[in-house]
Amino acid sequence: MKTIIFHNPRCSKSREALCLLNEHNEDVEIIEYLKDTPSAAELKKIVKLIGIKPIQLVRKNEKVFIPYKDKNLTDDEVIKLMVDNPILIERPIVIKNNKAMIGRPPQVIVDIL
């Protein structure tokens, strides 16, 4: 079974996580989520696998999120915001065997390998 990484090649943490996967000889499927944005259904599955609320998957310091910082968004509104603005999706996300983690720091992904 492939290990999936939602990856941004411009992010050092994402590159570190990919390097770790390669060091562990994982069969990796790389999804550059800024080019191939996950659907709302995929994001819902990811947050469920990680065991978090959608807002916990948001990069809150991104400029595009500033207008929403003080708003009480529903889970569906947060998911739509990430679909419409994939830069808001925390990275890297690694999925293997129906388990998922946010790789911050990248070393934590070893726990699901």
ABEGO torsion letter per residue (X at the ends): XBBBBBBBAABAAAAAAAAAAAAAGBBBBBBBAAABBBBAAAAAAAAAAAGBBAAAABBAABAAAAAAAABBBBAAAAAAAAAABAAABBOBBBBBGGBBBBBOBAAAAAAAX
